[in-house]
């Protein structure tokens, strides 16, 4: 199937956005890891996902190499969406741990949508070598999203217990 340069450019732009998105995810995870000493179960989840995120960036770099392109010139266009999702998460809850948990959950939806779109592009363009790499990234994001949702009740309960007992509850 023949595809125009424009189609290829759209795919590469999407890959660059995904790369920027994952780089931003690392920065957000690192910020949160520094502030969660009262929530060891969250620290463990975030450390695992941080490791996965580094692998996702490496897979994206592998796709760029296969296309003869580089991720190094990307712009952080996806990050305005990240900022607005974090702001929305922060408007929903009055405390840091729950706000961050909700913002992380929303960002996972954004990442899942981004990889779903990239997989569709790769299939359409016949970039079969990119598919398993993108699908692995997608599967990891879906798994982390489910972990965040599954852990939200326990984190909320712990927050309420810490608040009721007069402990600093948000981190």
N, CA, C and O of each residue as an XYZ file, in Angstrom:
684
protein
N       0.850     -1.184      0.000
C       0.000      0.000      0.000
C       0.892      1.243      0.000
O       1.808      1.350      0.815
N       0.627      2.172     -0.905
C       1.452      3.376     -0.991
C       0.887      4.458     -0.080
O      -0.316      4.717     -0.060
N       1.771      5.069      0.659
C       1.342      6.161      1.528
C       2.186      7.390      1.252
O       3.383      7.300      0.977
N       1.554      8.502      1.330
C       2.222      9.762      1.026
C       3.189     10.140      2.125
O       3.142      9.603      3.231
N       4.057     11.066      1.805
C       4.965     11.651      2.790
C       4.158     12.275      3.930
O       4.581     12.247      5.086
N       2.996     12.836      3.597
C       2.166     13.477      4.631
C       1.722     12.453      5.673
O       1.713     12.742      6.870
N       1.353     11.255      5.214
C       0.932     10.202      6.131
C       2.086      9.804      7.041
O       1.918      9.641      8.249
N       3.263      9.651      6.436
C       4.453      9.297      7.217
C       4.758     10.394      8.242
O       5.104     10.107      9.388
N       4.627     11.631      7.819
C       4.889     12.762      8.731
C       3.935     12.754      9.923
O       4.332     13.066     11.045
N       2.678     12.395      9.672
C       1.683     12.336     10.759
C       2.080     11.246     11.756
O       1.991     11.440     12.969
N       2.520     10.099     11.232
C       2.941      8.990     12.092
C       4.146      9.413     12.940
O       4.181      9.164     14.145
N       5.125     10.049     12.307
C       6.330     10.478     13.029
C       5.980     11.542     14.073
O       6.521     11.531     15.179
N       5.090     12.445     13.728
C       4.662     13.455     14.711
C       3.988     12.788     15.907
O       4.209     13.182     17.052
N       3.165     11.778     15.635
C       2.510     11.038     16.714
C       3.516     10.314     17.599
O       3.368     10.277     18.820
N       4.546      9.735     16.969
C       5.603      9.072     17.737
C       6.365     10.082     18.595
O       6.701      9.802     19.746
N       6.631     11.250     18.027
C       7.345     12.286     18.796
C       6.494     12.749     19.977
O       7.008     12.971     21.073
N       5.202     12.892     19.744
C       4.310     13.277     20.848
C       4.302     12.208     21.940
O       4.308     12.524     23.130
N       4.289     10.936     21.523
C       4.313      9.848     22.501
C       5.623      9.876     23.288
O       5.631      9.639     24.496
N       6.717     10.162     22.609
C       8.018     10.242     23.273
C       8.013     11.380     24.302
O       8.490     11.208     25.424
N       7.480     12.526     23.921
C       7.384     13.660     24.845
C       6.474     13.316     26.022
O       6.764     13.667     27.166
N       5.381     12.632     25.734
C       4.409     12.218     26.747
C       5.083     11.308     27.773
O       4.883     11.474     28.976
N       5.879     10.347     27.301
C       6.539      9.422     28.221
C       7.639     10.131     29.015
O       7.850      9.824     30.188
N       8.338     11.072     28.388
C       9.348     11.844     29.121
C       8.691     12.655     30.231
O       9.223     12.758     31.336
N       7.542     13.223     29.928
C       6.783     13.964     30.938
C       6.301     13.026     32.041
O       6.307     13.390     33.217
N       5.889     11.831     31.664
C       5.431     10.859     32.659
C       6.553     10.545     33.645
O       6.303     10.434     34.845
N       7.788     10.402     33.157
C       8.921     10.151     34.053
C       9.071     11.281     35.060
O       9.279     11.039     36.249
N       8.965     12.520     34.579
C       9.129     13.676     35.465
C       8.030     13.708     36.524
O       8.296     14.005     37.689
N       6.796     13.402     36.121
C       5.668     13.400     37.062
C       5.856     12.287     38.099
O       5.642     12.505     39.291
N       6.255     11.098     37.644
C       6.471      9.976     38.563
C       7.561     10.336     39.573
O       7.411     10.083     40.769
N       8.652     10.923     39.094
C       9.745     11.273     40.002
C       9.287     12.279     41.059
O       9.662     12.171     42.226
N       8.480     13.252     40.651
C       7.945     14.227     41.604
C       7.088     13.521     42.647
O       7.218     13.786     43.842
N       6.223     12.634     42.205
C       5.320     11.942     43.133
C       6.091     11.001     44.051
O       5.756     10.882     45.229
N       7.121     10.327     43.533
C       7.886      9.386     44.359
C       8.560     10.093     45.527
O       8.781      9.497     46.581
N       8.881     11.356     45.334
C       9.519     12.108     46.400
C       8.562     12.536     47.497
O       9.002     13.106     48.495
N       7.263     12.280     47.347
C       6.281     12.830     48.273
C       5.283     11.799     48.799
O       4.212     12.168     49.281
N       5.616     10.531     48.712
C       4.624      9.500     49.053
C       5.059      8.599     50.201
O       4.676      7.430     50.239
N       5.853      9.117     51.142
C       6.410      8.210     52.154
C       5.354      7.489     52.980
O       5.626      6.410     53.506
N       4.167      8.050     53.106
C       3.108      7.404     53.898
C       2.324      6.357     53.102
O       1.451      5.687     53.653
N       2.631      6.213     51.816
C       1.868      5.312     50.946
C       2.827      4.355     50.229
O       3.010      4.464     49.016
N       3.445      3.411     50.971
C       4.459      2.532     50.355
C       3.915      1.708     49.186
O       4.658      1.380     48.262
N       2.617      1.372     49.224
C       2.045      0.592     48.120
C       2.024      1.414     46.830
O       2.171      0.863     45.739
N       1.844      2.716     46.953
C       1.888      3.590     45.775
C       3.324      3.746     45.274
O       3.566      3.788     44.067
N       4.273      3.833     46.207
C       5.680      3.953     45.812
C       6.069      2.754     44.949
O       6.703      2.908     43.905
N       5.686      1.574     45.391
C       6.028      0.361     44.662
C       5.388      0.348     43.268
O       6.047      0.001     42.287
N       4.117      0.722     43.178
C       3.431      0.781     41.867
C       4.110      1.778     40.939
O       4.350      1.485     39.768
N       4.420      2.963     41.472
C       5.019      4.010     40.642
C       6.439      3.629     40.220
O       6.845      3.920     39.095
N       7.193      2.984     41.103
C       8.545      2.557     40.721
C       8.481      1.533     39.597
O       9.282      1.577     38.663
N       7.525      0.611     39.689
C       7.366     -0.383     38.620
C       7.003      0.316     37.311
O       7.555     -0.008     36.259
N       6.077      1.272     37.370
C       5.664      1.938     36.136
C       6.766      2.848     35.603
O       6.857      3.065     34.394
N       7.599      3.380     36.488
C       8.730      4.196     36.031
C       9.663      3.329     35.183
O      10.131      3.750     34.125
N       9.925      2.115     35.665
C      10.773      1.177     34.921
C      10.135      0.845     33.563
O      10.820      0.804     32.540
N       8.822      0.611     33.569
C       8.111      0.343     32.306
C       8.210      1.540     31.364
O       8.412      1.369     30.162
N       8.070      2.738     31.900
C       8.108      3.949     31.081
C       9.467      4.100     30.406
O       9.540      4.492     29.241
N      10.541      3.793     31.125
C      11.869      3.833     30.501
C      11.938      2.847     29.334
O      12.526      3.147     28.295
N      11.339      1.673     29.511
C      11.285      0.690     28.427
C      10.449      1.173     27.255
O      10.776      0.903     26.099
N       9.370      1.885     27.551
C       8.510      2.417     26.485
C       9.272      3.447     25.650
O       9.157      3.465     24.424
N      10.047      4.301     26.316
C      10.849      5.293     25.596
C      11.874      4.578     24.706
O      12.099      4.976     23.563
N      12.487      3.526     25.238
C      13.466      2.762     24.446
C      12.801      2.128     23.226
O      13.394      2.097     22.148
N      11.571      1.620     23.384
C      10.857      1.036     22.236
C      10.539      2.108     21.195
O      10.677      1.869     19.996
N      10.115      3.283     21.648
C       9.840      4.372     20.704
C      11.120      4.750     19.956
O      11.088      4.980     18.747
N      12.246      4.816     20.674
C      13.529      5.111     20.020
C      13.854      4.057     18.965
O      14.386      4.381     17.902
N      13.534      2.795     19.259
C      13.773      1.704     18.307
C      12.931      1.909     17.037
O      13.407      1.668     15.928
N      11.685      2.353     17.206
C      10.825      2.621     16.047
C      11.405      3.775     15.231
O      11.440      3.711     14.002
N      11.860      4.827     15.911
C      12.482      5.958     15.195
C      13.684      5.485     14.385
O      13.852      5.881     13.231
N      14.517      4.644     14.982
C      15.689      4.136     14.266
C      15.275      3.379     13.019
O      15.880      3.536     11.958
N      14.240      2.554     13.148
C      13.756      1.792     12.002
C      13.226      2.660     10.876
O      13.226      2.254      9.714
N      12.772      3.861     11.227
C      12.253      4.800     10.229
C      13.343      5.757      9.742
O      13.094      6.594      8.874
N      14.552      5.633     10.302
C      15.620      6.569      9.944
C      15.356      7.962     10.472
O      15.784      8.951      9.877
N      14.653      8.041     11.585
C      14.306      9.339     12.184
C      14.872      9.406     13.593
O      15.415      8.430     14.110
N      14.733     10.576     14.201
C      15.195     10.767     15.564
C      14.087     11.395     16.385
O      13.289     12.186     15.881
N      14.053     11.034     17.650
C      13.071     11.642     18.559
C      13.593     12.947     19.128
O      12.865     13.663     19.815
N      14.861     13.263     18.844
C      15.518     14.347     19.573
C      14.962     15.729     19.236
O      15.206     16.688     19.969
N      14.217     15.840     18.137
C      13.725     17.161     17.759
C      12.264     17.375     18.137
O      11.645     18.341     17.689
N      11.699     16.470     18.968
C      10.279     16.589     19.268
C       9.966     17.856     20.052
O      10.805     18.405     20.766
N       8.728     18.293     19.889
C       8.196     19.389     20.692
C       7.194     18.800     21.668
O       6.573     17.775     21.385
N       7.036     19.442     22.808
C       6.151     18.891     23.832
C       4.697     19.290     23.583
O       4.045     19.868     24.453
N       4.201     18.977     22.392
C       2.834     19.381     22.060
C       1.799     18.609     22.861
O       0.707     19.115     23.121
N       2.137     17.387     23.252
C       1.172     16.592     24.013
C       1.040     17.114     25.446
O       0.105     16.751     26.160
N       1.965     17.952     25.855
C       2.019     18.314     27.259
C       0.961     19.319     27.690
O       0.649     19.410     28.877
N       0.403     20.073     26.752
C      -0.683     20.962     27.146
C      -1.879     20.130     27.602
O      -2.603     20.522     28.517
N      -2.079     18.991     26.964
C      -3.155     18.085     27.396
C      -2.849     17.539     28.787
O      -3.736     17.448     29.635
N      -1.585     17.175     29.013
C      -1.189     16.672     30.333
C      -1.460     17.735     31.394
O      -2.012     17.431     32.452
N      -1.075     18.975     31.116
C      -1.269     20.053     32.078
C      -2.734     20.264     32.407
O      -3.087     20.458     33.570
N      -3.581     20.228     31.405
C      -5.005     20.461     31.665
C      -5.619     19.281     32.397
O      -6.532     19.459     33.203
N      -5.116     18.048     32.121
C      -5.641     16.893     32.855
C      -5.216     16.954     34.316
O      -5.998     16.618     35.205
N      -3.987     17.379     34.569
C      -3.547     17.495     35.962
C      -4.346     18.573     36.674
O      -4.727     18.407     37.833
N      -4.603     19.685     35.978
C      -5.390     20.755     36.587
C      -6.792     20.249     36.908
O      -7.349     20.566     37.959
N      -7.354     19.463     36.001
C      -8.685     18.907     36.230
C      -8.660     17.965     37.434
O      -9.557     18.005     38.275
N      -7.643     17.128     37.513
C      -7.509     16.227     38.653
C      -7.390     16.993     39.950
O      -7.953     16.596     40.970
N      -6.665     18.082     39.912
C      -6.469     18.869     41.128
C      -7.743     19.603     41.522
O      -7.925     19.940     42.692
N      -8.615     19.851     40.573
C      -9.879     20.514     40.897
C     -10.872     19.533     41.516
O     -11.838     19.949     42.155
N     -10.642     18.243     41.330
C     -11.607     17.237     41.781
C     -11.452     16.854     43.238
O     -12.402     16.364     43.849
N     -10.278     17.066     43.808
C     -10.032     16.573     45.158
C      -9.273     17.618     45.952
O      -8.539     18.429     45.388
N      -9.453     17.595     47.254
C      -8.847     18.617     48.097
C      -7.549     18.192     48.722
O      -7.127     18.805     49.702
N      -6.895     17.180     48.212
C      -5.672     16.701     48.827
C      -4.744     16.133     47.776
O      -5.181     15.700     46.709
N      -3.478     16.137     48.082
C      -2.488     15.801     47.067
C      -2.527     14.340     46.626
O      -2.500     14.067     45.426
N      -2.590     13.397     47.560
C      -2.496     11.987     47.168
C      -3.657     11.601     46.253
O      -3.446     10.919     45.250
N      -4.874     12.023     46.580
C      -6.014     11.657     45.725
C      -5.984     12.438     44.416
O      -6.316     11.893     43.363
N      -5.591     13.706     44.473
C      -5.493     14.494     43.235
C      -4.504     13.842     42.277
O      -4.790     13.671     41.092
N      -3.342     13.481     42.806
C      -2.330     12.880     41.942
C      -2.796     11.532     41.395
O      -2.564     11.213     40.229
N      -3.447     10.756     42.235
C      -3.939      9.450     41.803
C      -4.944      9.618     40.656
O      -4.883      8.894     39.663
N      -5.859     10.566     40.796
C      -6.852     10.815     39.737
C      -6.197     11.373     38.483
O      -6.553     10.989     37.369
N      -5.233     12.286     38.662
C      -4.543     12.844     37.498
C      -3.757     11.755     36.769
O      -3.729     11.725     35.539
N      -3.117     10.861     37.529
C      -2.388      9.750     36.904
C      -3.347      8.871     36.103
O      -3.040      8.445     34.990
N      -4.512      8.611     36.690
C      -5.510      7.771     36.028
C      -5.981      8.425     34.718
O      -6.133      7.751     33.699
N      -6.206      9.736     34.759
C      -6.617     10.441     33.530
C      -5.498     10.409     32.489
O      -5.756     10.221     31.300
N      -4.255     10.592     32.938
C      -3.143     10.595     31.999
C      -2.984      9.222     31.349
O      -2.628      9.134     30.174
N      -3.243      8.152     32.099
C      -3.185      6.808     31.510
C      -4.189      6.680     30.360
O      -3.883      6.062     29.341
N      -5.371      7.253     30.515
C      -6.354      7.232     29.415
C      -5.802      7.941     28.188
O      -5.968      7.469     27.063
N      -5.145      9.077     28.405
C      -4.550      9.834     27.304
C      -3.485      8.989     26.608
O      -3.439      8.937     25.379
N      -2.623      8.322     27.396
C      -1.566      7.486     26.811
C      -2.163      6.308     26.044
O      -1.690      5.973     24.959
N      -3.184      5.686     26.593
C      -3.846      4.566     25.926
C      -4.425      5.012     24.582
O      -4.301      4.306     23.582
N      -5.050      6.178     24.566
C      -5.594      6.707     23.309
C      -4.473      6.985     22.310
O      -4.612      6.684     21.124
N      -3.374      7.552     22.776
C      -2.251      7.865     21.878
C      -1.693      6.588     21.246
O      -1.455      6.551     20.039
N      -1.484      5.553     22.043
C      -0.939      4.307     21.486
C      -1.945      3.600     20.589
O      -1.555      2.981     19.599
N      -3.220      3.678     20.913
C      -4.249      3.080     20.053
C      -4.216      3.730     18.672
O      -4.306      3.041     17.656
N      -4.087      5.050     18.637
C      -4.009      5.770     17.366
C      -2.731      5.401     16.607
O      -2.774      5.160     15.400
N      -1.602      5.358     17.305
C      -0.338      5.009     16.642
C      -0.368      3.590     16.081
O       0.155      3.346     14.994
N      -0.972      2.656     16.806
C      -1.089      1.279     16.318
C      -1.919      1.245     15.038
O      -1.582      0.540     14.086
N      -3.002      2.012     15.023
C      -3.844      2.081     13.820
C      -3.053      2.635     12.646
O      -3.155      2.121     11.531
N      -2.263      3.683     12.886
C      -1.433      4.258     11.813
C      -0.413      3.242     11.317
O      -0.241      3.069     10.111
N       0.261      2.572     12.242
C       1.290      1.605     11.856
C       0.675      0.474     11.024
O       1.261      0.036     10.035
N      -0.510      0.006     11.432
C      -1.201     -1.045     10.663
C      -1.544     -0.536      9.267
O      -1.309     -1.218      8.270
N      -2.098      0.660      9.208
C      -2.527      1.238      7.932
C      -1.351      1.432      6.977
O      -1.492      1.267      5.765
N      -0.187      1.785      7.533
C       0.986      2.081      6.711
C       1.859      0.856      6.466
O       2.840      0.930      5.725
N       1.508     -0.276      7.086
C       2.299     -1.478      6.893
C       3.619     -1.478      7.656
O       4.540     -2.207      7.289
N       3.726     -0.682      8.700
C       4.932     -0.669      9.547
C       4.840     -1.798     10.570
O       4.676     -1.556     11.766
N       4.947     -3.036     10.083
C       4.696     -4.174     10.962
C       5.729     -4.284     12.070
O       5.419     -4.812     13.137
N       6.952     -3.799     11.852
C       7.979     -3.913     12.898
C       7.658     -3.025     14.096
O       8.104     -3.308     15.208
N       6.891     -1.954     13.883
C       6.530     -1.052     14.983
C       5.400     -1.629     15.835
O       5.255     -1.269     17.004
N       4.605     -2.519     15.254
C       3.388     -2.971     15.949
C       3.640     -3.639     17.298
O       3.024     -3.230     18.282
N       4.522     -4.656     17.400
C       4.689     -5.288     18.712
C       5.222     -4.317     19.760
O       4.894     -4.440     20.940
N       6.035     -3.356     19.343
C       6.597     -2.380     20.279
C       5.499     -1.461     20.804
O       5.412     -1.211     22.006
N       4.664     -0.961     19.899
C       3.553     -0.090     20.300
C       2.528     -0.867     21.125
O       1.976     -0.344     22.093
N       2.279     -2.119     20.735
C       1.294     -2.932     21.468
C       1.776     -3.240     22.879
O       0.968     -3.305     23.805
N       3.083     -3.432     23.057
C       3.604     -3.676     24.407
C       3.446     -2.410     25.261
O       3.065     -2.494     26.428
N       3.740     -1.241     24.679
C       3.537      0.014     25.408
C       2.078      0.160     25.817
O       1.778      0.508     26.959
N       1.170     -0.110     24.876
C      -0.264     -0.003     25.151
C      -0.660     -0.948     26.283
O      -1.377     -0.548     27.200
N      -0.205     -2.182     26.225
C      -0.581     -3.169     27.245
C      -0.098     -2.735     28.622
O      -0.809     -2.920     29.610
N       1.104     -2.158     28.704
C       1.621     -1.691     29.992
C       0.792     -0.529     30.529
O       0.507     -0.464     31.725
N       0.406      0.389     29.643
C      -0.418      1.521     30.087
C      -1.787      1.030     30.565
O      -2.313      1.514     31.567
N      -2.356      0.068     29.840
C      -3.663     -0.466     30.251
C      -3.569     -1.156     31.605
O      -4.462     -1.020     32.442
N      -2.485     -1.896     31.817
C      -2.303     -2.590     33.090
C      -2.124     -1.587     34.238
O      -2.705     -1.760     35.309
N      -1.323     -0.544     34.014
C      -1.102      0.454     35.070
C      -2.384      1.221     35.361
O      -2.679      1.524     36.517
N      -3.142      1.536     34.322
C      -4.422      2.228     34.520
C      -5.331      1.397     35.412
O      -5.982      1.927     36.312
N      -5.374      0.085     35.161
C      -6.226     -0.789     35.971
C      -5.711     -0.867     37.412
O      -6.502     -0.895     38.354
N      -4.388     -0.902     37.580
C      -3.813     -0.909     38.933
C      -4.188      0.365     39.692
O      -4.513      0.318     40.878
N      -4.141      1.498     38.997
C      -4.512      2.766     39.644
C      -5.970      2.732     40.094
O      -6.292      3.130     41.214
N      -6.839      2.259     39.221
C      -8.263      2.208     39.559
C      -8.501      1.234     40.713
O      -9.237      1.538     41.652
N      -7.874      0.066     40.632
C      -8.063     -0.955     41.672
C      -7.559     -0.481     43.032
O      -8.120     -0.852     44.063
N      -6.504      0.339     43.043
C      -5.910      0.784     44.308
C      -6.571      2.036     44.874
O      -6.329      2.387     46.029
N      -7.395      2.713     44.089
C      -7.977      3.983     44.543
C      -8.821      3.838     45.812
O      -8.695      4.684     46.698
N      -9.670      2.819     45.952
C     -10.438      2.703     47.202
C      -9.539      2.585     48.436
O      -9.785      3.251     49.442
N      -8.501      1.747     48.371
C      -7.617      1.565     49.530
C      -6.853      2.841     49.847
O      -6.687      3.192     51.016
N      -6.385      3.538     48.816
C      -5.662      4.794     49.035
C      -6.601      5.834     49.647
O      -6.210      6.584     50.541
N      -7.837      5.872     49.162
C      -8.828      6.811     49.710
C      -9.116      6.488     51.179
O      -9.168      7.389     52.016
N      -9.304      5.201     51.491
C      -9.555      4.799     52.885
C      -8.386      5.198     53.779
O      -8.588      5.728     54.872
N      -7.165      4.945     53.316
C      -5.984      5.291     54.111
C      -5.918      6.795     54.325
O      -5.601      7.257     55.421
N      -6.219      7.558     53.279
C      -6.236      9.018     53.410
C      -7.255      9.446     54.475
O      -6.956     10.282     55.327
N      -8.455      8.866     54.416
C      -9.502      9.227     55.392
C      -9.081      8.853     56.815
O      -9.311      9.621     57.750
N      -8.466      7.677     56.985
C      -8.022      7.246     58.312
C      -6.940      8.180     58.855
O      -6.962      8.556     60.027
N      -5.995      8.548     57.988
C      -4.926      9.446     58.422
C      -5.489     10.821     58.782
O      -5.045     11.450     59.742
N      -6.459     11.274     58.013
C      -7.090     12.576     58.303
C      -7.823     12.515     59.643
O      -7.688     13.414     60.473
N      -8.600     11.446     59.846
C      -9.392     11.307     61.078
C      -8.513     11.225     62.307
O      -8.898     11.689     63.381
N      -7.315     10.629     62.159
C      -6.448     10.466     63.325
C      -5.509     11.670     63.503
O      -4.636     11.657     64.370
N      -5.694     12.697     62.685
C      -4.918     13.920     62.838
C      -3.520     13.847     62.235
O      -2.706     14.747     62.444
N      -3.236     12.785     61.490
C      -1.935     12.687     60.839
C      -1.939     13.525     59.576
O      -2.996     13.828     59.023
N      -0.744     13.901     59.120
C      -0.632     14.560     57.825
C      -1.048     13.517     56.788
O      -0.411     12.472     56.661
N      -2.106     13.803     56.059
C      -2.734     12.753     55.261
C      -2.350     12.775     53.791
O      -2.545     11.784     53.087
N      -1.804     13.897     53.317
C      -1.738     14.000     51.861
C      -0.485     13.344     51.275
O      -0.481     13.024     50.086
N       0.576     13.131     52.056
C       1.739     12.472     51.476
C       2.249     11.393     52.419
O       3.230     10.717     52.110
